[in-house]
Structures are given as structure tokens and as C-alpha cells.
Amino acid sequence: MLRQRILTAVPLALGVLALIWQAPAAWVQIVMAAAMLVGAGEWADLSGYRRPSLKLAYAGVVAALLGLAALVDLPAQAGWRVPGVLWWLAIGVWLIYQARRSAPAPLPGWLRGGAGLITLTLAWVSVAAIHGQPEVGPLWLTVLVVLVWGADIGGYFAGRRYGRHKLAPSISPGKTWEGVVGGLALAMALVISLRAITGGVYAGLPGYGWLIAVAVMVVLFSVVGDLSESVLKRQAGRKDSGRLLPGHGGLLDRIDALLAAAPVLAAALVSVP
């Protein structure tokens, strides 16, 4: 399983980094939109809309929302950023409450589906806003990817080696507090190294204190994103969101953390000193 995960993850990672640094902003937005539409099909399935026609209709609604966001140039605006963070903060509070229960409270399909419309649209707008930062957009999007991937990789290995204390057993039995700490540690090490390497190339980057504070928030919210998808899968009776990526499951299984992390970083960039 680990070998298959690596064989899938390495080409995917290289492709994502090449897209971030080599492709025009419009292409980044198009590829991200395509990813959101694939994710929409998986989200519809997890919400109980399993007929192909319903999945297609759901993806069509997401496409319309993304088109509207692009039409009004929503990524360039600031008014959505705080509400975007509050959306995920509310989900985090709900998860804390649900983690105390023997099993998460059942959510009706319409509520799961509605949450997906907000989440997928917000993620696309956030990534477009981050990549659209003047001069340093690709670097900030790389920071986001490094934080999410670092937390995922560090959490996986730390959890397997040291995991003893369950994080939220009623939601995701395999996740542990040791995994969260390990993921946070690796993510911090990677982003600090990235800052040290690029500090002499990009003028005006924030100091280490600001970067570390924001990175911690981004990683913690990435855990919220991960757990929120776990709730969807448990309520749908699924182990994975799909079969698109061998060794990983569906696309949502790979981007669940990013869905929550991207709005946090996008909001934080407004406060860059």
C-alpha cells in the first residue's frame, strides 16, 4: 500500500508544482476548477446522490458557482475571506462536539450536499486568490501545498510509529494526537526551510514569527478538513471517496485538508506585514 501511495504521489506532486510555477494564472484556475468538478461528483456520491444524473447535476451547480465567482472576479475581493474562515471554524466546533459522541449525528443528504457547494466554491476562490498575489503568488501557493503535504506525511509516519492517543475515534479511528504533532512538526520544518531558501530571492516576505503563526493555523485547519471528509465517508458507509488515485482513494481523499487550509491562508495574506 505504501509503495502504491508513493508511486501515485510523486508524479502528482511534481505535476502540481510544475503547474504552480510554469502555467499562467488562468490555467491554474482552470485545472483547479476541473479538480473541484471531479470532487463534486465524489461529494454528491457521499451525500447520497448516487445516480449518474444527480452527480452530473450537482457538478453542474458547482460549475455555475465557479463561473459566477470568476465572472465577478471574486478571488480579487476581500469580503469573502473572513466568512470563509468562519465557515471552517464553525465546522471545527461542530467536529469537537461530535467527537465526544459515540458516533457523529446523522446529517441529511441535502445538508451534506449544500455544505459541499460552499466548500468546493470557497476552495477554488481561495486557491485563485493565493496564486493571484502579485509577484509572490506561486510561492504562497507552494507554501500552502508544502504545509498540507508536510502535515499529511508527518502525520502518517508519526501516527504509525508513535500513535497512542486517539484524536477523534468516533470520526476517524486511525488518527492520533501524536500524528497531529508529527505532522505539525514536519510542516513547520519544511516551511521554515522554504522561507530560508527563498528569503534572498523574494523581497518583502514576512518574518519567521508571522509565518510560523499562520502555518500553525493552516495545519490545524487542514486537520479539520480531513476530519470533515471522514464524517462524510462514515455517514455514507465508504472507506474512500472514490477510486481515482491508486493507493489514495478518490480526489477528495487527497484534497480534503487543502479545502479547509486554503481559505485560512488566503485570509491571512491580507495581514502580511
C-alpha positions as CSV (number, residue, x, y, z in Angstrom):
1,M,0.0,0.0,0.0
2,L,2.8,2.5,0.9
3,R,4.6,1.7,-2.3
4,Q,1.5,2.4,-4.3
5,R,0.9,5.6,-2.4
6,I,4.4,6.8,-3.3
7,L,4.1,5.8,-6.9
8,T,0.9,7.9,-7.2
9,A,2.0,10.8,-5.0
10,V,5.4,11.6,-6.6
11,P,4.2,12.2,-10.2
12,L,1.1,14.1,-8.8
13,A,3.3,16.3,-6.6
14,L,5.7,17.1,-9.5
15,G,2.7,17.9,-11.7
16,V,1.2,20.2,-9.2
17,L,4.5,22.1,-8.6
18,A,5.0,22.4,-12.4
19,L,1.5,23.8,-12.8
20,I,2.0,26.3,-10.0
21,W,5.3,27.7,-11.3
22,Q,5.1,27.3,-15.0
23,A,1.4,27.7,-16.0
24,P,-0.4,31.1,-16.4
25,A,-2.8,32.0,-13.7
26,A,-5.8,31.2,-16.0
27,W,-4.6,27.6,-16.4
28,V,-4.1,27.2,-12.7
29,Q,-7.7,28.3,-12.2
30,I,-9.0,26.0,-15.0
31,V,-7.2,23.0,-13.6
32,M,-8.4,23.8,-10.1
33,A,-11.9,24.1,-11.4
34,A,-11.6,20.7,-13.1
35,A,-10.5,19.3,-9.8
36,M,-13.4,20.8,-8.0
37,L,-15.8,19.3,-10.5
38,V,-14.3,15.8,-10.0
39,G,-14.6,16.4,-6.3
40,A,-18.2,17.5,-6.8
41,G,-19.0,14.1,-8.3
42,E,-17.4,12.4,-5.3
43,W,-19.1,14.7,-2.8
44,A,-22.5,14.1,-4.4
45,D,-22.0,10.4,-4.0
46,L,-21.1,10.8,-0.3
47,S,-24.2,12.9,0.1
48,G,-26.4,10.2,-1.2
49,Y,-26.8,11.4,-4.8
50,R,-25.5,8.3,-6.4
51,R,-27.4,8.2,-9.7
52,P,-25.2,9.5,-12.5
53,S,-27.7,12.1,-13.5
54,L,-27.8,13.5,-9.9
55,K,-24.0,13.6,-9.8
56,L,-23.9,15.4,-13.1
57,A,-26.5,17.9,-12.0
58,Y,-24.6,18.5,-8.7
59,A,-21.3,19.1,-10.7
60,G,-23.2,21.4,-12.9
61,V,-24.3,23.6,-10.0
62,V,-20.7,23.7,-8.8
63,A,-19.6,24.7,-12.3
64,A,-22.1,27.5,-12.3
65,L,-21.0,28.8,-9.0
66,L,-17.3,28.7,-10.1
67,G,-18.3,30.5,-13.3
68,L,-20.1,33.2,-11.4
69,A,-17.2,33.6,-9.0
70,A,-14.8,34.1,-11.9
71,L,-17.2,36.5,-13.7
72,V,-17.3,38.9,-10.7
73,D,-13.6,38.3,-10.1
74,L,-14.3,37.1,-6.5
75,P,-10.7,36.0,-5.8
76,A,-9.5,39.6,-6.1
77,Q,-12.0,40.8,-3.5
78,A,-11.5,40.6,0.3
79,G,-15.1,40.4,1.6
80,W,-15.4,36.6,1.4
81,R,-12.2,35.9,3.3
82,V,-13.3,36.3,6.9
83,P,-16.6,34.5,6.3
84,G,-14.6,31.7,4.7
85,V,-12.5,31.2,7.8
86,L,-15.7,31.4,10.0
87,W,-17.2,28.7,7.9
88,W,-14.4,26.3,8.7
89,L,-14.2,27.4,12.3
90,A,-17.9,26.5,12.7
91,I,-17.2,23.1,11.2
92,G,-14.3,22.7,13.6
93,V,-16.5,23.5,16.6
94,W,-19.1,21.0,15.3
95,L,-16.5,18.3,15.0
96,I,-15.3,18.9,18.5
97,Y,-18.8,18.4,19.7
98,Q,-19.3,15.3,17.5
99,A,-16.0,13.8,18.7
100,R,-17.5,13.5,22.2
101,R,-20.3,11.3,20.9
102,S,-20.2,7.5,20.3
103,A,-21.0,8.3,16.7
104,P,-21.5,11.6,14.7
105,A,-25.0,12.8,14.5
106,P,-26.5,11.8,11.1
107,L,-26.6,14.6,8.5
108,P,-29.4,14.7,5.9
109,G,-28.2,14.4,2.3
110,W,-29.4,17.9,1.4
111,L,-27.2,19.4,4.2
112,R,-24.1,17.4,3.2
113,G,-24.7,18.5,-0.4
114,G,-25.2,22.1,0.5
115,A,-22.0,22.1,2.5
116,G,-20.2,20.8,-0.5
117,L,-21.4,23.6,-2.7
118,I,-19.9,26.1,-0.3
119,T,-16.8,24.2,0.4
120,L,-15.8,23.5,-3.2
121,T,-16.5,27.0,-4.4
122,L,-14.7,28.5,-1.4
123,A,-11.6,26.3,-2.1
124,W,-11.4,27.4,-5.7
125,V,-11.8,31.1,-4.9
126,S,-9.1,30.7,-2.2
127,V,-6.5,29.0,-4.4
128,A,-7.1,31.5,-7.2
129,A,-6.7,34.4,-4.7
130,I,-3.4,32.9,-3.3
131,H,-1.9,32.3,-6.7
132,G,-3.0,35.7,-7.8
133,Q,-0.9,37.5,-5.3
134,P,1.3,40.0,-7.2
135,E,4.8,38.5,-7.8
136,V,4.8,36.0,-5.0
137,G,1.5,34.1,-5.8
138,P,3.3,30.9,-6.9
139,L,5.4,31.0,-3.8
140,W,2.5,31.3,-1.4
141,L,0.6,28.5,-3.2
142,T,3.7,26.4,-2.8
143,V,3.7,27.3,0.9
144,L,0.1,26.0,1.1
145,V,0.9,22.8,-0.7
146,V,4.1,22.2,1.4
147,L,2.1,22.7,4.7
148,V,-0.7,20.4,3.7
149,W,1.6,17.7,2.3
150,G,4.1,18.0,5.2
151,A,1.3,17.7,7.7
152,D,-0.1,14.7,5.9
153,I,3.2,12.9,5.5
154,G,4.4,13.7,9.0
155,G,1.1,12.7,10.5
156,Y,1.1,9.4,8.6
157,F,4.5,8.3,9.8
158,A,4.3,9.7,13.3
159,G,0.9,8.2,13.8
160,R,2.1,4.8,12.7
161,R,5.2,4.9,14.9
162,Y,4.1,6.7,18.0
163,G,0.3,6.9,17.8
164,R,-1.3,6.0,21.1
165,H,-3.9,8.7,21.9
166,K,-6.9,8.8,19.6
167,L,-7.8,12.2,18.2
168,A,-11.5,11.6,17.4
169,P,-12.2,7.8,17.4
170,S,-15.9,8.2,16.6
171,I,-15.0,10.1,13.5
172,S,-11.6,8.8,12.3
173,P,-10.3,5.9,14.4
174,G,-6.9,5.9,12.8
175,K,-6.0,9.5,13.6
176,T,-4.0,10.2,16.8
177,W,-2.7,13.3,18.6
178,E,0.8,12.0,18.0
179,G,0.1,12.1,14.3
180,V,-1.1,15.7,14.5
181,V,2.0,16.7,16.4
182,G,4.3,14.9,14.0
183,G,2.5,16.4,11.0
184,L,2.8,19.9,12.5
185,A,6.5,19.4,13.2
186,L,7.3,18.3,9.7
187,A,5.2,21.0,8.1
188,M,6.9,23.7,10.3
189,A,10.4,22.3,9.4
190,L,9.6,22.4,5.6
191,V,8.0,25.9,5.6
192,I,10.9,27.4,7.6
193,S,13.4,25.8,5.2
194,L,11.4,27.2,2.3
195,R,11.4,30.6,3.8
196,A,15.2,30.4,4.4
197,I,15.8,29.4,0.8
198,T,13.6,32.0,-0.8
199,G,14.2,34.9,1.6
200,G,17.1,36.2,-0.6
201,V,15.1,35.9,-3.8
202,Y,11.8,37.5,-2.8
203,A,11.9,40.9,-1.2
204,G,9.3,41.8,1.4
205,L,8.4,38.3,2.7
206,P,7.1,38.3,6.3
207,G,9.3,37.3,9.2
208,Y,9.5,33.9,10.7
209,G,7.2,34.8,13.6
210,W,4.3,35.7,11.3
211,L,4.9,32.7,9.0
212,I,5.0,30.2,11.9
213,A,1.8,31.5,13.5
214,V,0.0,31.4,10.2
215,A,1.5,28.0,9.3
216,V,0.2,26.5,12.6
217,M,-3.3,27.8,11.9
218,V,-3.2,26.4,8.4
219,V,-2.1,23.0,9.5
220,L,-4.7,22.8,12.3
221,F,-7.5,23.8,9.9
222,S,-6.2,21.1,7.5
223,V,-6.9,18.6,10.2
224,V,-10.5,20.0,10.4
225,G,-10.8,19.4,6.6
226,D,-9.5,15.9,6.9
227,L,-11.9,15.0,9.7
228,S,-14.9,16.7,8.0
229,E,-14.4,14.4,5.0
230,S,-14.1,11.4,7.4
231,V,-17.6,12.3,8.7
232,L,-19.0,12.3,5.2
233,K,-17.4,8.9,4.4
234,R,-18.6,7.3,7.6
235,Q,-22.1,8.5,7.1
236,A,-22.0,7.2,3.5
237,G,-20.6,3.9,4.6
238,R,-17.5,4.4,2.5
239,K,-13.8,3.9,3.2
240,D,-12.7,6.2,0.4
241,S,-14.4,9.0,-1.6
242,G,-13.6,7.2,-4.9
243,R,-11.0,5.2,-6.8
244,L,-9.4,7.8,-9.0
245,L,-5.9,7.7,-7.3
246,P,-4.4,4.2,-6.7
247,G,-3.3,3.8,-3.1
248,H,-5.1,7.1,-2.1
249,G,-8.7,6.6,-3.0
250,G,-10.6,9.5,-4.5
251,L,-9.6,13.0,-5.2
252,L,-11.4,14.3,-2.1
253,D,-9.2,11.9,-0.1
254,R,-6.2,13.9,-1.4
255,I,-7.5,17.4,-1.2
256,D,-9.7,17.3,1.9
257,A,-7.1,19.0,4.0
258,L,-6.5,21.7,1.3
259,L,-10.2,22.5,1.1
260,A,-10.0,23.9,4.7
261,A,-6.4,25.2,4.7
262,A,-6.7,27.3,1.5
263,P,-9.3,29.8,2.9
264,V,-7.2,30.3,6.1
265,L,-4.0,31.1,4.2
266,A,-6.0,33.4,1.7
267,A,-7.4,35.3,4.7
268,A,-4.0,35.5,6.4
269,L,-2.4,37.0,3.3
270,V,-4.4,40.2,3.8
271,S,-2.5,40.8,7.0
272,V,1.0,40.2,5.7
273,P,3.2,42.9,7.5
